[in-house]
Amino acid sequence: MIHGLRGDHDARATWLAIADQAGPVLDHRHGYGAVFDAMVLLHHGDADAALERLAPEPDEVWKWVCWVWLHWYVALRAEASVLAGHPDARDRVDAARSVVAGNPVATVQLDRAEALLDGDLRRQLAAAAAFDAAGCPYQSARTLLPVGNGQVAEGTAALADLALTPVAVG
């Protein structure tokens, strides 16, 4: 995933080939691999591809994930639905909330997705602050980029501090 966030696609391809050889392919394809791939796709602004990568319903992925991976799966699926303009985006955000209950970071991911869906800049900034408080600088930076104004520069600088490529916005 990190290679993808850094824009090093050759290194990512090499690592994915190793991962495919190291363990059950279905775990990688449908479990944690779907989560990592979706994060990279969202980072590069391809919400449609991220949503396609997360196409299986959450109930279908249980055989490939443990509970915490399901939290990330449903939160990313809801976020990708919002960013891709999926007609069920709000329902997916709402449904994901019961799955991620007790996971503060996944909950903030859903708060961010809902704020984007509602066009609520105040709640987007609140989500960025919550990610900062939770020690999630990457998620905070991603949250700031679509806000606009000075937040774009702040988010871009935070990504550079993490040695990551700029996030595609819009």
C-alpha positions in Angstrom: 0.0 0.0 0.0 2.7 2.5 0.9 4.4 2.0 -2.4 1.1 2.9 -4.1 0.7 6.0 -1.9 4.2 7.1 -2.8 3.5 6.6 -6.5 6.1 3.9 -6.9 4.0 1.5 -9.0 6.9 -0.8 -9.9 7.8 -1.4 -6.3 4.1 -1.9 -5.5 3.7 -4.5 -8.3 6.8 -6.4 -7.0 5.4 -6.4 -3.5 1.9 -7.5 -4.6 3.6 -10.4 -6.5 5.3 -11.5 -3.2 2.1 -11.1 -1.3 0.3 -13.4 -3.8 2.9 -16.1 -3.2 3.0 -15.7 0.6 -0.5 -16.5 1.5 -4.0 -17.4 0.4 -4.8 -15.4 -2.7 -8.5 -15.0 -1.7 -7.4 -13.3 1.5 -5.4 -10.8 -0.5 -8.0 -10.4 -3.2 -11.1 -10.0 -1.0 -9.8 -9.3 2.5 -7.0 -7.0 3.5 -5.9 -6.6 -0.2 -9.2 -5.0 -1.1 -8.7 -2.5 1.8 -5.2 -1.6 0.8 -6.0 -1.4 -2.9 -9.0 0.8 -2.2 -6.9 3.2 -0.1 -4.4 3.5 -3.0 -7.2 4.0 -5.6 -8.9 6.7 -3.4 -5.5 8.4 -2.9 -5.1 8.7 -6.7 -8.6 10.0 -7.1 -10.1 6.8 -8.7 -13.3 6.4 -6.6 -15.0 4.4 -9.2 -12.2 1.8 -9.3 -12.1 1.8 -5.4 -15.8 1.1 -5.3 -15.5 -1.7 -7.8 -12.6 -3.2 -5.7 -15.0 -3.1 -2.7 -18.0 -4.4 -4.7 -18.7 -7.5 -2.6 -21.3 -6.8 0.1 -19.8 -6.7 3.6 -21.6 -9.9 4.6 -19.8 -11.7 1.7 -16.3 -10.8 2.9 -16.5 -12.3 6.4 -14.7 -15.5 5.3 -11.6 -13.4 4.3 -11.4 -10.9 7.1 -11.4 -10.6 10.8 -13.6 -8.0 12.5 -11.2 -5.1 12.4 -10.6 -5.5 8.6 -14.3 -5.5 8.1 -14.4 -2.1 9.8 -11.9 -0.7 7.3 -13.7 -2.4 4.4 -17.1 -1.0 5.2 -15.7 2.5 6.0 -13.8 2.6 2.7 -16.7 1.2 0.8 -19.0 4.0 2.2 -16.4 6.6 1.4 -15.8 5.3 -2.1 -19.6 5.3 -2.6 -19.8 9.0 -1.6 -16.9 10.0 -3.8 -18.1 8.0 -6.8 -21.6 9.5 -6.4 -23.2 6.0 -5.9 -27.0 6.3 -5.3 -26.8 4.2 -2.2 -24.0 6.3 -0.6 -26.0 7.6 2.3 -27.4 4.2 3.1 -23.9 2.7 3.0 -22.6 5.3 5.4 -25.5 4.7 7.8 -25.1 0.9 7.6 -21.4 1.0 8.1 -21.9 3.0 11.4 -23.2 -0.1 13.2 -20.4 -2.2 12.0 -17.6 0.2 13.0 -19.1 1.1 16.4 -16.3 1.3 18.9 -13.6 2.0 16.3 -13.0 5.7 16.6 -10.9 6.1 13.4 -13.3 4.2 11.2 -16.1 6.3 12.7 -14.3 9.5 11.7 -13.9 8.1 8.2 -17.6 7.8 8.1 -18.1 11.3 9.5 -15.8 12.6 6.8 -17.8 10.7 4.1 -21.1 12.0 5.4 -19.7 15.6 5.6 -18.5 15.3 2.0 -22.0 14.0 1.0 -23.6 16.9 2.7 -21.1 19.5 1.6 -20.5 20.4 5.2 -17.1 22.1 5.4 -17.3 22.6 9.2 -17.7 18.8 9.8 -14.9 18.1 7.3 -12.6 20.3 9.4 -13.8 18.6 12.5 -13.0 15.2 11.0 -9.5 16.4 10.1 -9.0 17.5 13.7 -10.3 14.2 15.0 -7.8 12.3 12.7 -5.0 14.5 14.1 -6.1 13.8 17.7 -6.1 10.0 16.8 -2.5 10.2 15.4 -3.7 9.7 11.8 -1.8 12.4 9.8 -2.5 10.7 6.4 -6.2 10.7 6.9 -6.2 14.2 8.3 -4.3 15.4 5.2 -6.8 13.6 2.8 -9.6 15.3 4.7 -8.2 18.8 4.2 -7.7 18.6 0.5 -11.3 18.8 -0.7 -12.1 21.6 1.8 -10.3 24.2 -0.3 -8.8 27.5 0.8 -5.6 27.2 2.8 -6.4 23.7 3.8 -5.3 22.4 0.4 -1.7 23.7 1.0 -1.8 22.3 4.5 -2.9 18.9 3.4 -0.4 18.8 0.5 2.4 19.7 2.9 1.3 17.0 5.4 1.5 14.4 2.6 4.9 15.7 1.6 6.0 15.3 5.2 4.9 11.7 5.0 6.9 11.2 1.7 3.6 10.5 -0.1 2.6 11.7 -3.5 -0.1 14.4 -3.7 -3.7 13.2 -3.5 -5.9 13.6 -6.6 -8.7 15.9 -5.6 -12.1 16.1 -7.4 
